[in-house]
Amino acid sequence: MFCPSNTSVFNNTWTNEGFSLCFFDSIFYSISFGFILLFGGMQILFYIKFSNNIDNEYLNKNFLFRLQYLLHFLLMLEAFVKFSIETTIIEKNKFYGYLILNCAAKSISWILAIVLVYVESCKALPSIPTRGHGLVLLIFWTLQLIIENFAFISYKGEEWFWNLDSQTDKIRFSLWCFRFGATLLCFLIGFRAPGVPKRRYGLAIESQEIETFSQKLNKRIGLSFSYIWKTESLITKAYFFFCFLIMLSMRVTSVMVSIFSKILFNQMIDIRNNNTVGFETSNSPVFNEPFKFPLLLLVSLTLLLFLDGKLIQNGFLNNLRSFLWLRVKQNIKKLASKNIYFNVQKLSYNLHSQNKPKEFYNLINDGSESISNFLSSLLFDFMPIFLDILIAILYFMFLFNMWFSILIFLSLSIYLTITIYISERRAKLNTVLNERKKNLEEKTVEALDNVKFVKLNATEHHETEKYTKLVDRCQIAETTTLKSLWFLNLLQNMVMNVSLLVGSAYCSWMITTEEALTIGDFVLFASFLLRLYSELSSLGSYYKSIKKSFYDMEIALNYTDYYISKSKNLKFFEYHNGTLRFEGVSFDNFSGGSDDSINFSIEPGQKVCLTGCTSNEIKKIQEVMLKLNSYFSGMIKYDNQDIRNLEEESLRRLVGLLDMNEIKLFYNESLEFNLVYGKLGFVKYEDLDKIVDYADLKQKVTNMEDGFGTIISQQNNFFSQKDLIKIEIARIYAKNPNYLIINDTSLETVKDEKLRKMINQLCDNRTCLFFTNDKETLKSMDKIVVLEKGRTVKFGQYDDLFSDQN
């Protein structure tokens, strides 16, 4: 016999509120066996034919890898243990066909899974390797876990072990606990893929690999939640947890509304029936039983509706959650914008020069806004929908029967699949529409801009026809987009109404035929499903919103990730004695020799001048010395440390730039802020007098009404060109760098003896590099390096280079 009592597998699939064990053990495990036999066998054959062995040095034989093998082996062994117990202890030498099939299907399935784990861990295909296990194994583990979870559906079944009344129930329950735990571990470890090499044989996988969407999503979710944990405000964290609890409370309230509606409906029917009987059997107008008005139920239901608020736009709980979330959202945006702004400031000078400041501001604002919106949509739009779906499936499974759960699961799965798929298609159609609209605008503006040329060639009709064709293309794209929206709404409406019709018909049948349910249960089912579908109607807009937030977040974080990855292996600059060397530096000839480049050295405390430079060459040398630009060949060494390996901030703190031709003031800031900008937060107020005395600005500050607190603006600019140079000198004096770069090509410094004296004093005990063509300044240099067309042609002292003979 295949099944006990000589019954067919499909005749008794559902008996006594649970799956038949014969049906369950033979059909479900056969499905997973058929899947891995077909697709797993094809994968194994593919590996045998095309794969290569991976060298031992690339293999990962860690603890999780060994545990994964052990679990697969134990699950294969469990199939034989179960068969032995069923045939010797439980059934007493009765070998039913379904037990043999179950043992064979499970054991072979897990053996094939072991083989697949082995080939994916020890062999490599001639293609780009994956980061984890293949799709076949992942689906197989998922199927096995689903099968073991199906046991919960039959928790009332008499053939099952949930009552634990007998020794048989205890044995079967123990075996199921082992299978469930081991399968769950296989499922979780499978996603970690401990045995799959991170570096494949023959392919060097570097850390700069392109992230998959799931990895990006996990990273962005973790980043969004990190702004909650990082905040120092306990009130903000408390508000976050309150908002989360309110969201859960709203789910409970939604269920309670349906339950109270059912109770109220049943009670009103009972009251009506009782009153009617009393009226018919009594000669008196007074009823036999006192009239019972369900006032308490009505008040309770009204209170629940007030809290839930599904009849209007927002209920009390949702409004309270929105109010509390405002502070959390502001805190997330503040921390996120601070982080993005800091990383944008750290981006290379080349990136900043290629983009407008307004674009970076929009990047900071949109990026921080997208992080808070992403978290809000995730927690209060998507999560409630999926929680309601889960609640609906479990609620109707336990209080009605499993067919209601299956109906809801299938209908909602179809609904979600249709919504997400067509929403993706609509996004592409909208992109096409926007491109065509942009093309129409560009072509129209271009034609109107060249209207003189159009008139000269008498092509007005041609331009009009071209315009008409472009409008037609836009309208076709617009029509297609609207059709997709209409089609989406139509399919959603069909799924909703068909599922409601089938469920209502089945519920009505159970009320009228089997009397297993009440009319209140019908009301509960219909109201619950309608409320659920009312939430799902906004799923498309939620999906679009979270996708936009994800896209904006991706753009912002690409910039910050760029800086983080760029600065990962940089070292902090360690100052020793102050040497500076240029070795084969060139900006144009990246393959030339040392004779075609800049070569010189500056010893500690020396003043060295570069002369013969063009303004463009001066700018490039300044940028590479301050690591604002990295596009050069050769090496620049500070204290024998290559500038390419140094962290920018630690270097720039010790290098000062005094450029007489490019002096910047921060408008709408105080004079004090501008004077000590290079050492903000480290200069005491009493030291300001020393700084202005050194820069000869004391009289200027005294004449200002607010002194150091005077706000500098473009309208009230009190400073001449000499004053601006003095402010720059004051900044260098306050910063006190060990290296100093001076562009002394300004006519003001040549004319003013005081300015030259201050600049010379700045160079005391510092390694200084000058750019100048002034004769007197050149005479004071320890060494002069003459450049011609970007290469060193000669160097020495002034008398040697510029004597009458030379």
C-alpha positions in Angstrom: 0.0 0.0 0.0 1.1 3.5 -0.8 -0.9 5.2 2.0 -2.4 3.9 5.2 -5.9 2.4 5.0 -5.3 1.8 1.2 -6.4 5.4 0.4 -5.2 7.5 -2.6 -2.8 10.3 -2.2 -5.2 12.9 -3.7 -8.4 11.7 -2.2 -7.6 12.9 1.3 -5.2 15.8 0.9 -6.9 17.7 3.8 -8.3 15.7 6.6 -9.3 16.8 10.1 -8.1 20.4 9.7 -4.6 19.4 8.5 -2.7 18.0 5.5 -2.7 14.2 5.1 0.7 12.9 6.1 0.7 10.7 3.0 0.0 13.7 0.8 2.4 16.0 2.6 5.4 13.6 2.7 5.1 12.4 -0.8 4.1 15.5 -2.9 5.9 18.4 -1.3 9.3 16.7 -0.9 8.9 15.2 -4.5 8.5 18.8 -5.8 11.8 19.9 -4.2 13.4 16.7 -5.3 12.3 17.2 -8.9 13.5 20.8 -8.9 17.1 20.0 -7.7 17.3 16.9 -9.8 16.4 18.8 -13.0 18.1 22.1 -12.5 20.8 21.0 -10.1 21.8 18.1 -12.4 22.1 20.5 -15.3 24.3 22.8 -13.3 26.5 19.9 -12.2 26.9 18.8 -15.8 27.7 22.3 -16.8 30.4 22.6 -14.1 31.9 19.2 -15.2 32.2 20.3 -18.8 33.3 23.9 -18.5 34.8 24.5 -15.1 38.4 24.5 -13.8 39.7 23.6 -10.3 40.5 26.5 -8.0 43.9 26.5 -6.3 43.9 25.7 -2.6 45.2 29.1 -1.7 41.9 30.6 -2.9 39.6 28.1 -1.0 37.7 29.2 2.1 37.6 26.2 4.6 36.3 28.1 7.6 34.0 27.1 10.4 30.8 28.1 8.6 31.9 26.2 5.5 32.4 23.0 7.6 29.1 23.6 9.4 27.3 23.9 6.1 28.6 20.5 4.9 27.7 18.9 8.3 24.1 20.2 8.2 23.6 18.9 4.7 25.0 15.5 5.7 22.8 15.3 8.8 19.6 16.3 6.9 20.4 13.5 4.4 21.0 11.1 7.3 17.7 12.3 9.0 15.7 10.9 6.0 17.0 7.4 6.7 16.5 7.8 10.5 12.9 8.9 10.0 12.2 5.9 7.6 13.7 3.5 10.1 11.7 4.8 13.0 8.4 4.9 11.0 8.8 1.4 9.8 10.1 -0.2 13.1 8.7 1.7 16.0 5.6 3.6 14.8 4.1 1.5 12.0 5.6 -1.9 13.2 7.2 -3.4 10.0 4.7 -1.7 7.6 6.5 -0.3 4.6 4.2 2.2 3.0 5.1 3.5 -0.4 4.9 7.2 0.6 7.6 6.5 3.3 9.9 5.0 0.7 9.3 7.8 -1.7 9.9 10.4 1.1 13.2 8.8 2.2 14.5 8.5 -1.4 13.4 12.1 -2.4 14.9 13.7 0.7 18.2 11.8 0.8 18.9 12.2 -2.9 18.0 15.9 -2.7 20.4 16.7 0.1 23.2 14.6 -1.6 22.7 16.7 -4.8 22.8 19.8 -2.6 26.1 18.7 -1.1 27.5 18.1 -4.6 26.4 21.6 -5.7 27.9 23.2 -2.6 31.2 21.4 -3.4 31.4 22.4 -7.1 30.5 26.1 -6.4 33.2 26.2 -3.7 36.0 24.4 -5.5 35.4 25.0 -9.2 35.3 28.2 -11.3 33.5 28.8 -14.6 35.0 30.9 -17.4 32.8 33.9 -16.5 32.6 36.7 -14.0 32.2 35.0 -10.6 29.4 35.6 -8.3 29.7 36.6 -4.7 27.5 33.8 -3.4 25.8 30.5 -4.2 23.9 30.0 -7.4 20.2 30.4 -7.9 19.4 26.7 -7.8 20.8 26.1 -4.3 19.1 29.3 -3.0 15.7 28.2 -4.4 16.2 24.7 -3.1 16.9 25.9 0.5 14.0 28.2 0.3 11.7 25.4 -0.8 12.9 23.1 2.0 12.2 25.9 4.5 8.8 26.6 3.1 7.9 22.9 3.3 8.9 22.7 7.0 6.9 25.8 7.7 3.8 24.2 6.1 3.6 22.1 9.3 2.2 25.2 11.1 -0.8 25.2 8.8 -1.8 21.7 10.1 -1.5 22.6 13.8 -5.0 21.3 14.4 -4.6 18.2 12.3 -5.2 14.9 14.1 -2.5 13.1 12.1 0.1 15.7 13.2 2.2 15.8 16.3 1.2 19.1 17.8 -0.8 17.6 20.7 2.2 15.6 21.9 -0.2 13.1 23.5 1.7 9.9 22.5 5.2 8.7 22.1 4.7 8.8 18.3 3.8 12.5 18.5 6.9 13.3 20.5 9.2 11.4 18.1 7.8 13.1 15.1 7.9 16.5 16.8 11.6 15.9 17.7 12.4 15.0 14.1 10.5 18.0 12.8 12.3 20.4 15.2 15.7 19.1 14.0 14.7 19.4 10.3 13.3 22.9 10.8 16.4 24.2 12.7 18.9 22.6 10.4 17.1 23.8 7.3 16.8 27.3 8.7 20.6 27.3 9.4 21.3 26.0 5.8 19.1 28.8 4.5 20.9 31.5 6.5 24.4 30.2 5.9 23.6 29.8 2.2 23.2 33.5 1.8 26.5 34.1 3.6 28.2 31.6 1.2 31.2 30.9 3.4 32.7 28.4 1.0 32.5 30.5 -2.2 36.0 32.0 -2.7 36.1 35.8 -2.6 38.9 35.7 -5.1 38.3 33.3 -8.0 40.9 31.2 -9.7 42.4 33.1 -12.6 40.4 36.3 -11.8 41.6 38.9 -9.3 38.6 40.4 -7.7 39.5 43.7 -6.2 37.6 45.6 -3.6 36.4 48.0 -6.3 33.9 45.5 -7.7 30.5 46.8 -8.8 28.0 46.3 -6.0 24.8 44.4 -6.7 21.4 46.0 -6.1 20.8 43.9 -3.0 24.2 44.9 -1.6 23.4 48.6 -2.3 20.0 48.3 -0.7 21.4 46.7 2.4 24.1 49.3 2.6 21.6 52.2 2.2 19.2 50.7 4.8 22.1 50.3 7.2 23.3 53.9 6.5 19.8 55.3 7.1 19.4 53.6 10.4 22.9 54.6 11.5 21.8 58.2 11.7 19.3 57.1 14.3 21.9 55.3 16.4 24.6 57.9 16.0 22.5 60.8 17.3 23.3 61.9 20.8 19.8 63.1 21.5 18.0 60.5 23.6 14.7 62.3 22.9 15.1 61.8 19.2 15.8 58.0 19.7 12.7 57.9 22.0 10.6 59.6 19.3 11.8 57.1 16.8 10.8 54.1 18.9 7.5 55.8 19.7 6.8 56.2 16.0 7.6 52.6 15.4 5.3 51.5 18.2 2.6 53.7 16.8 3.0 52.1 13.4 2.5 48.7 15.0 -0.4 49.9 17.1 -2.1 51.1 13.8 -1.8 47.6 12.5 -3.5 46.2 15.6 -6.1 48.9 15.5 -6.9 48.1 11.9 -7.5 44.4 12.8 -9.6 45.4 15.9 -11.9 47.6 13.7 -12.8 44.6 11.6 -13.2 42.3 14.7 -15.5 44.9 16.5 -17.5 45.3 13.3 -18.1 41.6 13.2 -19.1 41.4 16.9 -21.4 44.5 16.5 -23.0 43.0 13.4 -23.6 39.6 15.0 -24.9 41.2 18.2 -27.3 43.5 16.3 -28.7 40.4 14.4 -29.1 38.5 17.6 -31.0 41.4 19.2 -33.2 41.8 16.2 -34.0 38.1 16.2 -34.8 38.1 19.9 -37.0 41.2 19.6 -38.9 39.8 16.7 -39.6 36.5 18.5 -40.9 38.4 21.5 -43.2 40.6 19.4 -44.7 37.5 17.6 -45.3 35.4 20.7 -46.6 38.0 23.1 -49.9 39.7 23.2 -48.4 42.6 25.0 -46.4 45.3 23.1 -43.7 44.7 25.7 -41.0 42.2 24.5 -40.4 39.1 26.5 -36.7 40.1 26.9 -35.5 43.6 27.7 -34.2 45.5 24.7 -30.3 45.5 24.6 -28.8 48.4 22.7 -25.0 47.7 21.9 -24.0 51.3 22.9 -20.6 50.2 24.4 -19.7 48.4 21.2 -20.6 51.4 19.0 -18.6 53.7 21.2 -15.6 51.3 21.1 -15.8 51.0 17.3 -16.1 54.8 16.9 -13.0 55.2 19.1 -11.1 52.6 17.1 -12.1 54.4 13.9 -11.0 57.7 15.4 -7.6 56.2 16.1 -7.3 54.3 12.8 -8.6 57.1 10.6 -9.1 55.0 7.4 -12.5 56.7 6.8 -10.7 60.0 6.4 -7.2 60.9 5.3 -5.5 60.6 8.6 -6.5 59.2 12.0 -5.2 60.3 15.4 -2.4 57.7 15.5 -1.1 58.6 12.1 -1.2 62.4 12.9 0.6 61.7 16.2 3.2 59.6 14.4 3.7 62.4 11.7 4.1 65.0 14.5 6.7 62.9 16.4 8.5 61.9 13.2 9.2 65.5 12.3 11.9 65.8 14.9 13.5 62.5 13.9 13.4 63.5 10.2 15.0 66.8 11.0 17.8 65.1 13.0 18.4 62.6 10.2 18.6 65.4 7.6 20.9 67.5 9.8 23.4 64.6 10.4 23.2 63.4 6.8 23.7 66.8 5.3 26.6 67.4 7.7 28.2 64.2 6.6 27.6 64.8 2.9 28.8 68.4 3.1 32.0 67.4 4.9 32.8 64.8 2.2 31.9 67.2 -0.6 34.4 69.7 0.9 37.0 66.8 0.9 36.5 66.1 -2.9 39.3 67.0 -5.2 39.8 70.5 -6.5 39.3 69.2 -10.0 35.8 68.0 -9.2 34.9 71.3 -7.6 36.2 73.3 -10.6 34.1 71.1 -13.0 30.8 71.7 -11.1 29.0 74.8 -10.0 28.6 75.5 -6.3 24.8 75.5 -6.7 25.0 71.9 -8.1 26.9 70.8 -4.9 24.3 72.6 -2.7 21.5 70.8 -4.5 23.4 67.5 -4.1 23.7 68.1 -0.3 20.1 69.1 0.1 18.6 66.4 -2.1 20.9 63.7 -0.7 20.1 64.4 2.9 16.4 64.8 2.1 16.4 61.4 0.3 17.9 59.6 3.3 15.1 60.8 5.6 12.4 60.1 2.9 13.9 56.7 2.2 13.7 55.7 5.9 10.2 57.2 6.3 8.9 55.4 3.2 10.5 52.1 4.3 9.1 52.2 7.8 5.7 53.9 7.3 4.7 53.0 3.8 6.2 49.7 2.8 6.5 47.9 6.1 2.8 48.5 7.1 1.6 47.1 3.8 3.6 43.9 4.2 2.7 43.6 7.9 -1.0 43.9 7.0 -0.5 41.2 4.4 1.2 38.9 6.9 -1.5 39.6 9.5 -4.2 38.9 7.0 -2.7 35.5 6.0 -2.1 34.4 9.6 -5.4 35.7 10.9 -7.6 34.0 8.4 -5.5 30.8 8.5 -6.0 30.4 12.2 -9.6 31.7 12.6 -11.1 30.7 9.3 -9.1 28.0 7.4 -6.1 27.8 5.2 -8.0 28.3 1.9 -8.7 31.9 2.9 -5.0 32.4 3.5 -4.1 30.8 0.2 -6.6 33.1 -1.6 -5.2 36.2 0.1 -1.6 35.2 -0.5 -2.2 34.4 -4.2 -4.2 37.5 -4.9 -1.8 39.8 -3.1 1.2 38.2 -4.8 -0.4 38.8 -8.2 -1.3 42.3 -7.2 2.2 43.2 -6.0 3.9 41.6 -9.0 1.6 43.5 -11.5 2.1 46.7 -9.6 5.9 46.5 -9.4 6.4 45.2 -13.0 4.1 47.8 -14.6 5.6 50.6 -12.4 9.0 49.7 -13.7 7.7 49.8 -17.3 6.0 53.1 -16.7 9.3 54.5 -15.3 11.0 53.7 -18.6 8.1 55.1 -20.6 8.2 58.3 -18.6 12.0 58.5 -19.3 11.2 58.3 -23.0 8.5 60.9 -22.7 10.8 63.3 -20.8 13.6 62.8 -23.4 11.2 63.6 -26.3 9.9 66.7 -24.5 13.4 67.8 -23.9 14.3 67.2 -27.5 11.2 69.2 -28.6 12.2 72.1 -26.4 15.9 72.1 -27.6 15.0 71.9 -31.3 12.3 74.6 -30.9 14.5 77.0 -29.0 17.4 76.4 -31.5 15.1 77.2 -34.4 13.8 80.4 -32.7 17.3 81.4 -31.8 18.4 81.1 -35.5 15.2 82.8 -36.8 17.3 85.1 -39.0 19.0 82.2 -40.7 15.6 80.5 -41.1 14.1 83.6 -42.8 17.1 84.0 -45.1 16.7 80.5 -46.4 12.9 80.6 -46.4 12.5 77.4 -44.4 9.6 78.4 -42.1 7.4 75.6 -43.5 10.2 73.0 -43.0 10.7 74.1 -39.4 7.0 74.0 -38.8 6.7 70.5 -40.1 9.7 69.4 -38.0 8.0 70.9 -35.0 4.8 69.1 -35.7 6.6 65.7 -36.0 8.3 66.3 -32.7 5.0 67.2 -31.1 3.5 64.0 -32.5 6.3 61.9 -31.1 5.7 63.5 -27.6 2.0 62.9 -27.8 2.6 59.2 -28.8 4.9 58.8 -25.8 2.4 60.5 -23.6 -0.5 58.3 -24.8 1.6 55.2 -24.2 2.4 56.3 -20.7 -1.3 57.0 -19.9 -2.3 53.7 -21.4 0.1 51.9 -19.1 -1.4 53.7 -16.1 -5.0 52.8 -17.3 -3.9 49.2 -17.8 -2.3 49.1 -14.3 -5.5 50.4 -12.7 -7.6 47.9 -14.7 -5.5 44.9 -13.7 -5.4 46.0 -10.1 -9.2 46.5 -10.1 -9.7 43.0 -11.6 -7.4 41.3 -9.1 -9.1 43.1 -6.2 -12.7 42.3 -7.3 -12.0 38.7 -8.4 -10.3 37.9 -5.1 -13.2 39.6 -3.2 -15.8 37.7 -5.3 -14.1 34.3 -4.8 -13.5 34.9 -1.1 -17.1 36.3 -0.5 -18.6 33.3 -2.4 -16.6 30.8 -0.4 -17.4 32.6 2.9 -21.2 32.7 1.9 -21.1 29.0 1.1 -19.6 28.2 4.5 -22.2 30.4 6.2 -25.2 28.9 4.4 -24.1 25.3 3.8 -21.7 24.2 6.5 -22.7 26.9 9.1 -19.1 27.1 10.1 -19.1 30.9 9.9 -21.4 33.7 10.8 -22.7 36.7 8.9 -20.3 38.8 11.1 -17.4 36.7 9.7 -18.5 37.7 6.2 -18.5 41.4 7.2 -15.1 40.9 8.8 -13.6 39.3 5.7 -15.0 41.8 3.3 -14.1 44.9 5.4 -10.6 43.6 6.2 -9.9 42.9 2.5 -11.3 46.2 1.3 -9.2 48.1 3.9 -6.1 46.1 2.8 -6.7 46.9 -0.8 -7.3 50.6 0.0 -3.8 50.7 1.4 -2.4 48.7 -1.6 -3.9 51.3 -4.0 -1.1 53.7 -3.0 1.7 51.1 -3.5 2.6 52.4 -6.9 3.2 55.9 -5.6 5.1 54.5 -2.6 7.3 52.5 -4.9 8.0 55.5 -7.1 8.8 57.6 -4.1 11.2 55.2 -2.5 12.9 54.6 -5.9 13.5 58.3 -6.4 14.9 58.6 -2.8 17.2 55.6 -3.5 18.4 57.3 -6.7 19.0 60.7 -5.1 20.8 58.9 -2.2 22.9 57.0 -4.7 24.1 60.2 -6.4 25.0 61.9 -3.2 26.8 58.8 -1.7 28.8 58.2 -4.9 30.6 61.4 -4.2 31.2 60.6 -0.5 32.2 57.0 -1.3 34.7 58.4 -3.9 36.5 60.4 -1.2 36.4 57.5 1.3 37.8 55.0 -1.2 40.4 57.6 -2.4 41.7 58.4 1.1 41.6 54.8 2.5 45.3 54.1 2.1 46.7 57.6 2.7 49.1 58.4 5.6 49.2 61.4 7.8 52.1 63.7 7.1 54.9 63.6 9.7 57.0 66.8 9.8 60.7 66.2 10.5 63.1 68.9 9.3 61.4 70.7 6.3 63.0 69.4 3.1 61.2 69.7 -0.2 62.1 67.9 -3.5 60.8 68.0 -7.0 62.0 64.9 -8.9 61.0 64.6 -12.6 57.8 66.7 -12.2 56.0 67.4 -15.5 52.4 68.4 -16.3 52.4 67.7 -20.1 55.2 65.2 -20.8 54.2 62.1 -18.8 56.7 59.8 -20.5 59.7 62.1 -20.8 63.0 61.8 -18.9 64.4 63.9 -16.1 65.8 66.4 -18.6 62.3 67.3 -19.8 60.9 68.0 -16.3 61.3 70.1 -13.1 64.0 69.1 -10.8 65.2 70.9 -7.7 65.4 70.6 -3.9 65.0 72.9 -0.9 66.8 72.3 2.3 65.3 73.2 5.7 65.0 77.0 6.2 66.1 77.9 2.6 64.4 80.4 0.3 64.3 79.1 -3.2 62.8 81.0 -6.1 61.4 79.7 -9.4 61.6 82.2 -12.2 60.8 82.0 -15.8 57.4 80.4 -15.1 54.2 81.3 -16.9 51.1 82.1 -14.9 49.6 78.8 -15.8 52.8 76.9 -14.7 52.7 78.8 -11.4 49.1 77.8 -10.8 49.8 74.1 -11.6 52.8 74.0 -9.3 50.8 75.6 -6.4 48.0 73.1 -6.9 50.2 70.0 -6.9 52.1 71.2 -3.9 48.9 71.6 -1.9 47.5 68.4 -3.4 44.7 70.2 -5.1 45.7 68.5 -8.4 47.2 65.1 -8.9 47.7 65.2 -12.7 51.4 65.2 -12.9 54.3 62.8 -13.5 57.3 62.4 -11.2 57.4 62.8 -7.5 57.1 65.7 -5.0 58.5 64.8 -1.6 57.9 66.6 1.7 60.5 65.2 4.2 61.1 62.3 1.8 57.4 61.4 1.9 55.7 61.2 -1.5 52.8 63.6 -1.7 50.6 61.0 -3.4 50.6 58.9 -0.2 49.8 61.8 2.1 46.4 62.7 3.6 45.5 66.1 2.3 44.3 67.8 5.6 47.4 66.8 7.5 49.6 68.2 4.7 47.7 71.5 4.2 47.8 72.3 7.9 51.6 72.6 7.6 51.8 74.3 4.2 50.9 78.0 3.7 50.1 79.8 0.4 50.6 83.6 0.0 49.4 84.5 -3.4 49.4 88.2 -4.0 47.3 87.9 -7.2 44.5 85.8 -5.6 43.3 87.0 -2.2 39.9 86.0 -1.0 37.7 87.6 1.6 34.7 85.8 3.3 31.9 88.3 2.9 29.1 88.4 5.6 31.7 87.3 8.1 33.6 89.3 10.7 37.1 90.7 10.4 38.3 88.4 13.1 37.0 85.4 11.1 38.9 86.5 8.0 42.2 87.2 9.9 42.5 83.8 11.6 40.7 81.7 9.0 43.8 79.4 8.7 43.7 78.6 12.4 40.0 78.8 13.3 39.3 77.8 16.8 42.9 77.9 17.9 43.6 81.7 18.2 42.8 83.4 21.5 41.2 86.8 21.4 44.2 88.4 23.1 46.5 87.1 20.3 44.6 89.1 17.7 46.5 92.3 18.7 49.8 90.5 17.9 48.5 89.4 14.5 47.3 92.9 13.5 50.5 94.5 14.8 52.6 92.1 12.7 50.5 92.8 9.6 50.4 96.6 10.2 46.6 96.6 10.4 46.1 97.9 13.9 45.3 101.5 12.8 42.8 100.1 10.3 41.0 98.0 12.9 41.0 100.9 15.4 39.2 103.1 12.8 36.4 100.5 12.4 33.3 101.0 14.6 33.0 97.4 15.7 36.7 96.5 15.6 37.4 92.8 15.1 33.6 92.2 15.0 33.1 94.3 11.9 31.1 92.4 9.3 32.7 92.6 5.9 30.4 92.8 2.9 30.7 93.6 -0.8 28.9 96.8 -0.2 31.1 97.9 2.7 34.5 96.9 1.6 37.0 99.0 3.6 40.2 97.5 2.2 42.6 98.5 -0.5 44.8 96.0 -2.4 47.6 96.6 0.1 45.2 95.9 3.0 44.1 92.7 1.4 47.7 91.6 1.1 48.2 92.4 4.8 45.2 90.4 5.7 46.7 87.4 3.8 50.0 87.9 5.6 48.0 88.0 8.9 46.4 84.7 8.0 49.8 83.1 7.3 51.2 84.5 10.6 48.2 83.0 12.5 48.4 79.7 10.7 52.2 79.4 11.4 53.0 76.8 8.7 56.4 75.0 8.3 56.4 75.3 4.5 55.5 78.5 2.7 54.6 79.1 -1.0 54.8 82.8 -2.0 53.7 84.2 -5.4 55.4 87.6 -5.3 54.5 88.8 -8.8 52.2 91.6 -7.6 53.3 95.2 -8.3 52.1 96.3 -4.9 54.7 94.2 -3.1 57.5 95.5 -5.4 56.6 99.1 -4.7 56.0 98.8 -0.9 59.1 98.3 1.2 57.0 97.4 4.3 55.2 94.6 2.6 58.5 93.1 1.3 59.9 93.3 4.8 56.9 91.5 6.3 57.1 88.8 3.6 60.9 88.3 4.3 60.1 88.0 8.0 57.5 85.3 7.3 60.2 83.2 5.7 62.4 83.1 8.8 62.9 79.4 9.9 60.6 78.2 7.2 61.2 76.3 4.0 60.0 78.8 1.3 59.3 78.6 -2.4 59.0 81.9 -4.2 57.6 82.8 -7.6 59.0 86.2 -8.6 60.7 88.2 -11.3 61.7 91.0 -9.0 65.5 91.7 -9.1 65.8 92.7 -5.4 63.8 89.6 -4.3 65.9 87.3 -6.5 69.1 88.7 -4.9 67.8 87.6 -1.4 67.2 84.0 -2.5 69.4 81.1 -1.3 68.9 79.5 -4.7 67.3 80.4 -8.0 65.8 77.8 -10.3 65.2 78.9 -13.9 62.5 77.2 -15.8 61.9 77.2 -19.5 58.9 75.5 -21.1 58.2 73.5 -18.1 61.7 72.1 -17.4 64.7 73.1 -15.4 67.4 74.7 -17.5 69.7 76.1 -14.8 69.9 76.9 -11.1 72.3 78.7 -8.7 72.6 82.0 -7.0 71.8 85.4 -8.5 75.4 86.4 -9.1 76.2 83.2 -10.9 73.1 83.2 -13.1 72.6 86.9 -13.9 76.2 88.3 -14.0 77.3 90.3 -17.1 79.0 87.2 -18.6 75.8 85.1 -18.2 
